[in-house]
Amino acid sequence: MESGDSAGPAAPAAGSQLVRLTLQGQQGPLRNQTALVDKSRSTVTYYVTSQSNLSAVVLYDSRNQGYVCYKPLEQSTCYLRRMEPWDLQTALNTSEQRAEQLPSHNNQTKYYREFLGIVAGQEVNPSRLGEAVQSLCEHSSIFWVRRGQGPGKQRLIYLCIDICFPSNICVSICFYYLPE
């Protein structure tokens, strides 16, 4: 995807399933989320517009080693981490759900905040990544991120991406810079 391209998903390929969600957030404003499942590539791609009107793409690529890739559409940067067992299960659950089974926001919906630290000076070589991540992050710098306890008082939160999964779990993923 070149910078300046449309934020929406491309036409689904054969074997893909496209599901659009409009979610009522905790705070009230609506946010949009579209999930594109591509079983042939073993990927689930979420196109998200958050409450703060920022758009992002979150890619779950379960092929080979498995990666989760975050791409804020207002930036020419991608953030990457290796999949964990919960990520793999989430991707599998999403690919098996039908539109009417996707999350409904009610008292059963669980909200979490997850902090990912951007590892300074740890730019990733795209040639070692799968086709899906290379395609999403074409013409972008790619940096490793890792889970953290939060930015602490001395670090500011850089950006947050809100995403909801079929398991009625919504996660606000917030990025901050780690010390070198």
MDAnalysis code that builds the backbone (N, CA, C; Angstrom):
import MDAnalysis as mda
import numpy as np

u = mda.Universe.empty(540, n_residues=180, atom_resindex=np.repeat(np.arange(180), 3), trajectory=True)
u.add_TopologyAttr("name", ["N", "CA", "C"] * 180)
u.add_TopologyAttr("resid", np.arange(1, 181))
u.add_TopologyAttr("resname", ["MET", "GLU", "SER", "GLY", "ASP", "SER", "ALA", "GLY", "PRO", "ALA", "ALA", "PRO", "ALA", "ALA", "GLY", "SER", "GLN", "LEU", "VAL", "ARG", "LEU", "THR", "LEU", "GLN", "GLY", "GLN", "GLN", "GLY", "PRO", "LEU", "ARG", "ASN", "GLN", "THR", "ALA", "LEU", "VAL", "ASP", "LYS", "SER", "ARG", "SER", "THR", "VAL", "THR", "TYR", "TYR", "VAL", "THR", "SER", "GLN", "SER", "ASN", "LEU", "SER", "ALA", "VAL", "VAL", "LEU", "TYR", "ASP", "SER", "ARG", "ASN", "GLN", "GLY", "TYR", "VAL", "CYS", "TYR", "LYS", "PRO", "LEU", "GLU", "GLN", "SER", "THR", "CYS", "TYR", "LEU", "ARG", "ARG", "MET", "GLU", "PRO", "TRP", "ASP", "LEU", "GLN", "THR", "ALA", "LEU", "ASN", "THR", "SER", "GLU", "GLN", "ARG", "ALA", "GLU", "GLN", "LEU", "PRO", "SER", "HIS", "ASN", "ASN", "GLN", "THR", "LYS", "TYR", "TYR", "ARG", "GLU", "PHE", "LEU", "GLY", "ILE", "VAL", "ALA", "GLY", "GLN", "GLU", "VAL", "ASN", "PRO", "SER", "ARG", "LEU", "GLY", "GLU", "ALA", "VAL", "GLN", "SER", "LEU", "CYS", "GLU", "HIS", "SER", "SER", "ILE", "PHE", "TRP", "VAL", "ARG", "ARG", "GLY", "GLN", "GLY", "PRO", "GLY", "LYS", "GLN", "ARG", "LEU", "ILE", "TYR", "LEU", "CYS", "ILE", "ASP", "ILE", "CYS", "PHE", "PRO", "SER", "ASN", "ILE", "CYS", "VAL", "SER", "ILE", "CYS", "PHE", "TYR", "TYR", "LEU", "PRO", "GLU"])
u.atoms.positions = np.array([
    [0.848, -1.166, 0.000],
    [0.000, 0.000, 0.000],
    [0.896, 1.231, 0.000],
    [0.763, 2.051, -0.964],
    [1.586, 3.252, -1.041],
    [0.973, 4.335, -0.177],
    [1.796, 5.245, 0.321],
    [1.240, 6.327, 1.120],
    [0.329, 7.155, 0.233],
    [-0.800, 7.554, 0.783],
    [-1.790, 8.303, 0.021],
    [-2.881, 7.409, -0.531],
    [-2.715, 6.063, -0.431],
    [-3.759, 5.161, -0.880],
    [-4.935, 5.225, 0.076],
    [-6.046, 4.716, -0.378],
    [-7.257, 4.664, 0.426],
    [-7.021, 3.802, 1.658],
    [-7.659, 4.150, 2.768],
    [-7.490, 3.417, 4.005],
    [-8.304, 2.129, 4.019],
    [-9.258, 1.980, 3.143],
    [-10.139, 0.823, 3.145],
    [-9.462, -0.408, 2.580],
    [-10.069, -1.585, 2.854],
    [-9.496, -2.821, 2.366],
    [-9.692, -2.970, 0.873],
    [-8.768, -3.682, 0.247],
    [-8.897, -3.983, -1.173],
    [-10.004, -5.012, -1.354],
    [-10.413, -5.230, -2.581],
    [-11.421, -6.237, -2.859],
    [-10.920, -7.586, -2.372],
    [-11.777, -8.355, -1.679],
    [-11.315, -9.622, -1.139],
    [-10.934, -10.593, -2.250],
    [-9.848, -11.305, -2.042],
    [-9.424, -12.324, -2.987],
    [-10.300, -13.558, -2.806],
    [-10.230, -14.471, -3.770],
    [-10.984, -15.708, -3.654],
    [-10.579, -16.403, -2.364],
    [-11.547, -16.903, -1.620],
    [-11.247, -17.563, -0.357],
    [-11.181, -16.609, 0.815],
    [-11.399, -15.303, 0.584],
    [-11.372, -14.322, 1.660],
    [-12.787, -14.040, 2.131],
    [-12.882, -13.542, 3.323],
    [-14.168, -13.174, 3.883],
    [-14.031, -11.776, 4.468],
    [-14.920, -10.875, 4.094],
    [-14.870, -9.493, 4.557],
    [-16.043, -9.250, 5.492],
    [-15.781, -8.714, 6.672],
    [-16.817, -8.450, 7.657],
    [-16.647, -7.036, 8.167],
    [-17.694, -6.215, 8.112],
    [-17.618, -4.842, 8.614],
    [-18.371, -4.754, 9.935],
    [-17.745, -4.091, 10.894],
    [-18.347, -3.894, 12.205],
    [-18.405, -2.412, 12.509],
    [-19.485, -1.969, 13.100],
    [-19.524, -0.634, 13.685],
    [-19.742, -0.845, 15.167],
    [-18.796, -0.427, 15.958],
    [-18.787, -0.749, 17.377],
    [-19.072, 0.473, 18.226],
    [-19.852, 0.275, 19.261],
    [-20.116, 1.329, 20.233],
    [-19.055, 1.209, 21.315],
    [-18.221, 2.206, 21.440],
    [-17.138, 2.158, 22.409],
    [-17.620, 2.416, 23.815],
    [-16.730, 2.205, 24.765],
    [-17.028, 2.436, 26.171],
    [-17.451, 3.884, 26.403],
    [-16.770, 4.800, 25.739],
    [-16.986, 6.212, 25.991],
    [-18.175, 6.783, 25.209],
    [-18.725, 6.008, 24.255],
    [-19.875, 6.505, 23.517],
    [-19.663, 6.691, 22.034],
    [-18.563, 7.331, 21.556],
    [-18.433, 7.568, 20.130],
    [-18.309, 6.260, 19.351],
    [-18.817, 6.255, 18.138],
    [-18.708, 5.072, 17.303],
    [-17.313, 4.956, 16.728],
    [-16.875, 3.723, 16.521],
    [-15.651, 3.485, 15.787],
    [-15.928, 2.351, 14.809],
    [-15.254, 2.357, 13.692],
    [-15.465, 1.354, 12.662],
    [-14.329, 0.365, 12.657],
    [-14.666, -0.863, 12.312],
    [-13.667, -1.909, 12.213],
    [-14.116, -2.887, 11.134],
    [-13.207, -3.235, 10.243],
    [-13.471, -4.228, 9.216],
    [-12.429, -5.320, 9.364],
    [-12.867, -6.568, 9.309],
    [-11.940, -7.695, 9.376],
    [-11.926, -8.394, 8.022],
    [-10.737, -8.595, 7.479],
    [-10.576, -9.326, 6.226],
    [-9.807, -10.604, 6.544],
    [-10.474, -11.746, 6.342],
    [-9.882, -13.047, 6.614],
    [-9.444, -13.651, 5.288],
    [-8.177, -14.022, 5.196],
    [-7.651, -14.676, 3.998],
    [-7.055, -16.013, 4.431],
    [-7.863, -17.063, 4.317],
    [-7.420, -18.386, 4.774],
    [-6.262, -18.913, 3.947],
    [-6.216, -18.578, 2.656],
    [-5.140, -19.087, 1.802],
    [-3.779, -18.519, 2.221],
    [-3.760, -17.302, 2.775],
    [-2.508, -16.682, 3.239],
    [-2.330, -16.793, 4.745],
    [-3.301, -17.392, 5.428],
    [-3.270, -17.536, 6.899],
    [-3.173, -16.182, 7.590],
    [-3.960, -15.209, 7.087],
    [-3.933, -13.871, 7.683],
    [-5.332, -13.396, 8.064],
    [-5.373, -12.554, 9.073],
    [-6.558, -11.780, 9.425],
    [-6.083, -10.335, 9.503],
    [-6.747, -9.460, 8.743],
    [-6.361, -8.055, 8.710],
    [-7.525, -7.219, 9.218],
    [-7.271, -6.410, 10.242],
    [-8.277, -5.500, 10.784],
    [-7.980, -4.095, 10.288],
    [-8.990, -3.426, 9.753],
    [-8.914, -2.011, 9.385],
    [-9.736, -1.282, 10.438],
    [-9.089, -0.394, 11.199],
    [-9.700, 0.193, 12.386],
    [-9.665, 1.711, 12.303],
    [-10.781, 2.352, 12.658],
    [-10.804, 3.792, 12.906],
    [-11.160, 3.964, 14.372],
    [-10.257, 4.553, 15.132],
    [-10.438, 4.644, 16.579],
    [-11.302, 5.840, 16.957],
    [-11.590, 5.945, 18.256],
    [-12.392, 7.050, 18.777],
    [-11.751, 8.395, 18.483],
    [-10.425, 8.428, 18.400],
    [-9.735, 9.683, 18.124],
    [-9.626, 9.951, 16.618],
    [-10.356, 9.162, 15.811],
    [-10.437, 9.317, 14.361],
    [-9.115, 9.028, 13.654],
    [-8.247, 8.220, 14.281],
    [-7.027, 7.759, 13.638],
    [-7.300, 6.387, 13.030],
    [-6.764, 6.147, 11.841],
    [-6.961, 4.865, 11.169],
    [-5.688, 4.037, 11.242],
    [-5.876, 2.730, 11.340],
    [-4.737, 1.823, 11.412],
    [-5.135, 0.481, 10.833],
    [-4.116, -0.276, 10.458],
    [-4.298, -1.652, 10.017],
    [-3.537, -2.530, 11.003],
    [-4.190, -3.610, 11.457],
    [-3.546, -4.582, 12.330],
    [-3.604, -5.925, 11.619],
    [-2.441, -6.493, 11.332],
    [-2.324, -7.728, 10.566],
    [-1.860, -8.858, 11.466],
    [-2.620, -9.941, 11.482],
    [-2.226, -11.177, 12.157],
    [-1.820, -12.156, 11.066],
    [-0.523, -12.436, 10.968],
    [0.013, -13.327, 9.949],
    [0.493, -14.586, 10.656],
    [-0.309, -15.641, 10.627],
    [0.028, -16.845, 11.395],
    [0.889, -17.831, 10.618],
    [1.307, -17.469, 9.421],
    [2.179, -18.345, 8.638],
    [3.601, -18.277, 9.192],
    [4.336, -19.382, 9.063],
    [5.720, -19.503, 9.519],
    [5.837, -19.167, 11.002],
    [6.646, -18.180, 11.358],
    [6.863, -17.850, 12.768],
    [5.691, -17.090, 13.366],
    [4.910, -16.431, 12.557],
    [3.759, -15.685, 13.031],
    [4.131, -14.308, 13.551],
    [3.492, -13.289, 12.977],
    [3.731, -11.904, 13.376],
    [2.414, -11.177, 13.568],
    [2.441, -10.182, 14.432],
    [1.372, -9.193, 14.515],
    [2.014, -7.882, 14.096],
    [1.409, -7.223, 13.108],
    [1.976, -5.997, 12.557],
    [0.949, -4.872, 12.675],
    [1.376, -3.725, 13.176],
    [0.525, -2.553, 13.370],
    [0.985, -1.462, 12.410],
    [0.064, -0.907, 11.632],
    [0.410, 0.133, 10.660],
    [-0.562, 1.305, 10.812],
    [-0.172, 2.362, 11.541],
    [-0.997, 3.580, 11.572],
    [-0.974, 4.208, 10.176],
    [-2.130, 4.500, 9.613],
    [-2.183, 4.968, 8.232],
    [-1.704, 6.402, 8.074],
    [-1.592, 7.147, 9.163],
    [-1.109, 8.518, 9.089],
    [0.422, 8.570, 9.117],
    [1.085, 7.411, 9.201],
    [2.540, 7.367, 9.333],
    [3.133, 6.440, 8.284],
    [4.419, 6.583, 8.056],
    [5.123, 5.658, 7.167],
    [5.988, 4.727, 8.010],
    [5.382, 4.171, 9.057],
    [6.063, 3.286, 9.988],
    [5.165, 2.103, 10.314],
    [5.767, 0.926, 10.457],
    [5.068, -0.267, 10.930],
    [5.723, -0.721, 12.229],
    [4.935, -1.359, 13.065],
    [5.425, -1.888, 14.331],
    [5.129, -3.380, 14.343],
    [6.106, -4.186, 14.736],
    [6.029, -5.627, 14.570],
    [6.384, -6.350, 15.863],
    [5.668, -7.431, 16.127],
    [6.031, -8.326, 17.230],
    [5.678, -9.752, 16.827],
    [6.315, -10.698, 17.484],
    [6.015, -12.102, 17.216],
    [4.684, -12.479, 17.859],
    [3.975, -13.395, 17.196],
    [2.704, -13.870, 17.731],
    [2.937, -14.672, 19.007],
    [1.997, -14.543, 19.917],
    [1.963, -15.345, 21.128],
    [0.767, -16.293, 21.003],
    [0.652, -17.303, 21.851],
    [-0.464, -18.254, 21.722],
    [-1.839, -17.578, 21.685],
    [-2.038, -16.513, 22.493],
    [-3.330, -15.827, 22.504],
    [-3.620, -15.192, 21.146],
    [-2.583, -14.629, 20.502],
    [-2.749, -14.015, 19.182],
    [-3.178, -15.047, 18.152],
    [-2.537, -16.208, 18.183],
    [-2.861, -17.267, 17.231],
    [-4.300, -17.727, 17.425],
    [-4.725, -17.895, 18.668],
    [-6.098, -18.313, 18.956],
    [-7.096, -17.242, 18.491],
    [-6.768, -15.982, 18.699],
    [-7.626, -14.880, 18.259],
    [-7.784, -14.895, 16.751],
    [-6.685, -15.089, 16.025],
    [-6.740, -15.130, 14.567],
    [-7.585, -16.310, 14.096],
    [-7.426, -17.474, 14.732],
    [-8.218, -18.643, 14.355],
    [-9.695, -18.424, 14.638],
    [-10.018, -17.846, 15.808],
    [-11.419, -17.573, 16.145],
    [-12.051, -16.615, 15.149],
    [-11.316, -15.568, 14.764],
    [-11.852, -14.595, 13.816],
    [-12.120, -15.254, 12.473],
    [-11.221, -16.103, 12.013],
    [-11.393, -16.715, 10.699],
    [-12.539, -17.717, 10.680],
    [-12.965, -18.207, 11.854],
    [-14.050, -19.181, 11.915],
    [-15.408, -18.541, 12.177],
    [-15.466, -17.272, 12.533],
    [-16.720, -16.616, 12.883],
    [-17.503, -16.194, 11.648],
    [-18.795, -16.137, 11.798],
    [-19.666, -15.565, 10.770],
    [-20.041, -14.160, 11.229],
    [-20.535, -13.357, 10.311],
    [-20.824, -11.952, 10.623],
    [-21.754, -11.820, 11.828],
    [-22.777, -12.663, 11.919],
    [-23.732, -12.513, 13.019],
    [-23.153, -12.958, 14.360],
    [-21.984, -13.594, 14.346],
    [-21.375, -14.044, 15.588],
    [-20.290, -13.095, 16.076],
    [-20.049, -12.023, 15.352],
    [-18.997, -11.109, 15.767],
    [-19.439, -10.315, 16.988],
    [-18.537, -9.646, 17.646],
    [-18.817, -9.124, 18.979],
    [-19.956, -8.119, 19.033],
    [-20.716, -8.249, 20.088],
    [-21.723, -7.240, 20.377],
    [-21.284, -6.580, 21.672],
    [-21.422, -5.278, 21.730],
    [-20.976, -4.571, 22.935],
    [-22.102, -4.572, 23.949],
    [-21.863, -5.275, 25.025],
    [-22.830, -5.359, 26.103],
    [-22.047, -5.464, 27.404],
    [-22.712, -5.849, 28.445],
    [-22.031, -5.930, 29.740],
    [-21.000, -7.061, 29.784],
    [-21.062, -8.009, 28.804],
    [-20.106, -9.113, 28.774],
    [-18.791, -8.704, 28.103],
    [-18.761, -7.592, 27.386],
    [-17.548, -7.182, 26.684],
    [-16.482, -6.780, 27.699],
    [-15.273, -7.338, 27.524],
    [-14.154, -7.034, 28.419],
    [-13.204, -6.089, 27.712],
    [-12.779, -5.048, 28.402],
    [-11.877, -4.040, 27.857],
    [-10.519, -4.135, 28.548],
    [-9.468, -4.136, 27.746],
    [-8.112, -4.201, 28.283],
    [-7.263, -3.117, 27.640],
    [-6.198, -2.760, 28.311],
    [-5.204, -1.862, 27.736],
    [-3.880, -2.607, 27.729],
    [-3.238, -2.594, 26.573],
    [-1.973, -3.287, 26.403],
    [-0.934, -2.258, 25.985],
    [0.257, -2.332, 26.582],
    [1.318, -1.393, 26.256],
    [2.415, -2.102, 25.482],
    [2.808, -1.523, 24.360],
    [3.895, -2.055, 23.546],
    [4.970, -0.993, 23.432],
    [6.175, -1.340, 23.850],
    [7.294, -0.413, 23.765],
    [7.995, -0.540, 22.427],
    [8.257, 0.576, 21.773],
    [8.974, 0.598, 20.503],
    [10.463, 0.533, 20.823],
    [11.123, -0.501, 20.320],
    [12.535, -0.715, 20.623],
    [13.367, 0.197, 19.726],
    [13.968, 1.218, 20.319],
    [14.743, 2.207, 19.565],
    [15.937, 1.543, 18.901],
    [16.209, 1.932, 17.662],
    [17.367, 1.430, 16.945],
    [17.236, -0.007, 16.482],
    [16.036, -0.577, 16.537],
    [15.825, -1.975, 16.166],
    [14.990, -2.066, 14.892],
    [15.452, -1.427, 13.819],
    [14.717, -1.496, 12.560],
    [14.828, -2.908, 11.985],
    [13.725, -3.391, 11.392],
    [13.614, -4.759, 10.914],
    [13.936, -4.817, 9.427],
    [14.631, -5.868, 9.017],
    [14.898, -6.116, 7.605],
    [13.670, -6.793, 6.992],
    [12.945, -6.116, 6.078],
    [11.695, -6.675, 5.553],
    [11.868, -7.961, 4.751],
    [13.050, -8.224, 4.219],
    [13.240, -9.423, 3.399],
    [13.070, -10.705, 4.216],
    [13.143, -10.616, 5.534],
    [12.989, -11.800, 6.388],
    [11.551, -12.023, 6.829],
    [10.656, -11.158, 6.412],
    [9.264, -11.242, 6.836],
    [8.434, -11.890, 5.745],
    [7.242, -12.309, 6.086],
    [6.347, -12.924, 5.121],
    [5.791, -11.913, 4.128],
    [5.173, -12.438, 3.095],
    [4.620, -11.613, 2.015],
    [3.576, -10.616, 2.520],
    [2.724, -11.043, 3.452],
    [1.655, -10.166, 3.941],
    [2.226, -8.942, 4.657],
    [3.225, -9.150, 5.521],
    [3.838, -8.034, 6.242],
    [4.609, -7.145, 5.273],
    [5.335, -7.749, 4.339],
    [6.076, -6.956, 3.344],
    [5.130, -6.073, 2.546],
    [3.983, -6.626, 2.151],
    [3.020, -5.866, 1.357],
    [2.439, -4.703, 2.154],
    [2.066, -4.957, 3.414],
    [1.489, -3.904, 4.257],
    [2.497, -2.797, 4.530],
    [3.738, -3.169, 4.754],
    [4.753, -2.207, 5.195],
    [5.676, -1.740, 4.074],
    [5.275, -1.957, 2.843],
    [6.072, -1.492, 1.710],
    [6.271, 0.018, 1.820],
    [7.466, 0.497, 1.603],
    [7.821, 1.921, 1.678],
    [7.714, 2.480, 3.101],
    [7.779, 1.612, 4.105],
    [7.698, 2.047, 5.505],
    [8.872, 1.492, 6.287],
    [9.258, 2.211, 7.328],
    [10.219, 1.673, 8.287],
    [9.468, 0.706, 9.191],
    [10.142, -0.374, 9.590],
    [9.516, -1.378, 10.448],
    [10.352, -1.491, 11.720],
    [9.694, -1.378, 12.876],
    [10.379, -1.451, 14.157],
    [9.769, -2.542, 15.025],
    [10.634, -3.221, 15.782],
    [10.164, -4.205, 16.749],
    [9.504, -3.499, 17.920],
    [8.474, -4.140, 18.459],
    [7.858, -3.689, 19.709],
    [7.793, -4.887, 20.646],
    [7.732, -4.596, 21.945],
    [7.546, -5.669, 22.916],
    [6.624, -5.188, 24.026],
    [5.942, -6.161, 24.616],
    [5.003, -5.839, 25.691],
    [5.745, -5.216, 26.865],
    [5.076, -4.279, 27.509],
    [5.656, -3.630, 28.670],
    [4.584, -3.386, 29.712],
    [5.000, -2.913, 30.862],
    [4.079, -2.625, 31.961],
    [3.428, -1.251, 31.812],
    [3.852, -0.492, 30.836],
    [3.356, 0.864, 30.659],
    [4.530, 1.799, 30.507],
    [4.263, 2.992, 30.047],
    [5.366, 3.898, 29.742],
    [6.058, 4.493, 30.946],
    [5.451, 4.434, 32.106],
    [6.067, 5.081, 33.262],
    [5.878, 6.591, 33.175],
    [6.278, 7.280, 34.205],
    [6.039, 8.721, 34.263],
    [6.911, 9.512, 33.307],
    [8.101, 8.981, 32.994],
    [9.019, 9.757, 32.166],
    [8.740, 9.608, 30.671],
    [7.889, 8.704, 30.258],
    [7.625, 8.460, 28.835],
    [6.169, 8.756, 28.511],
    [5.945, 9.355, 27.358],
    [4.588, 9.644, 26.925],
    [4.075, 8.524, 26.033],
    [2.769, 8.315, 26.060],
    [2.148, 7.360, 25.147],
    [2.158, 7.980, 23.758],
    [2.616, 7.227, 22.793],
    [2.814, 7.718, 21.436],
    [1.521, 7.676, 20.621],
    [0.827, 6.531, 20.627],
    [-0.458, 6.421, 19.973],
    [-1.159, 5.186, 20.485],
    [-2.482, 5.144, 20.360],
    [-3.270, 3.988, 20.783],
    [-4.148, 3.539, 19.626],
    [-4.301, 2.222, 19.487],
    [-5.172, 1.618, 18.483],
    [-6.163, 0.744, 19.243],
    [-7.452, 0.948, 19.010],
    [-8.490, 0.143, 19.659],
    [-8.947, -0.939, 18.693],
    [-9.000, -2.185, 19.164],
    [-9.430, -3.288, 18.315],
    [-10.283, -4.244, 19.139],
    [-11.366, -4.766, 18.531],
    [-12.260, -5.706, 19.211],
    [-12.246, -7.037, 18.469],
    [-12.314, -8.120, 19.234],
    [-12.224, -9.462, 18.690],
    [-13.545, -10.196, 18.866],
    [-13.765, -11.281, 18.115],
    [-15.020, -12.036, 18.203],
    [-15.299, -12.603, 19.586],
    [-14.300, -12.698, 20.433],
    [-14.474, -13.245, 21.776],
    [-15.060, -12.227, 22.754],
    [-15.567, -11.087, 22.239],
    [-16.095, -9.999, 23.074],
    [-15.017, -9.405, 23.977],
    [-13.797, -9.356, 23.452],
    [-12.684, -8.700, 24.133],
    [-12.238, -7.538, 23.266],
    [-12.134, -6.358, 23.855],
    [-11.632, -5.176, 23.153],
    [-10.334, -4.750, 23.830],
    [-9.334, -4.450, 23.010],
    [-8.021, -4.085, 23.532],
    [-7.618, -2.727, 22.979],
    [-7.198, -1.853, 23.839],
    [-6.598, -0.596, 23.435],
    [-5.092, -0.815, 23.494],
    [-4.453, -0.839, 22.321],
    [-3.028, -1.120, 22.223],
    [-2.302, 0.214, 22.135],
    [-1.496, 0.512, 23.135],
    [-0.815, 1.812, 23.199],
    [0.687, 1.637, 23.065],
    [1.308, 2.493, 22.245],
    [2.729, 2.413, 21.954],
    [3.469, 3.523, 22.693],
    [4.696, 3.216, 23.083],
    [5.594, 4.220, 23.654],
    [7.015, 3.795, 23.332],
    [7.952, 4.711, 23.441],
    [9.349, 4.410, 23.138],
    [10.056, 3.855, 24.351],
    [10.826, 2.782, 24.130],
    [11.673, 2.225, 25.193],
    [13.008, 2.958, 25.191],
    [13.676, 3.047, 26.324],
    [15.008, 3.660, 26.327],
    [15.971, 2.788, 25.528],
    [16.966, 3.410, 24.925],
    [17.949, 2.669, 24.120],
    [18.841, 1.822, 24.975],
])
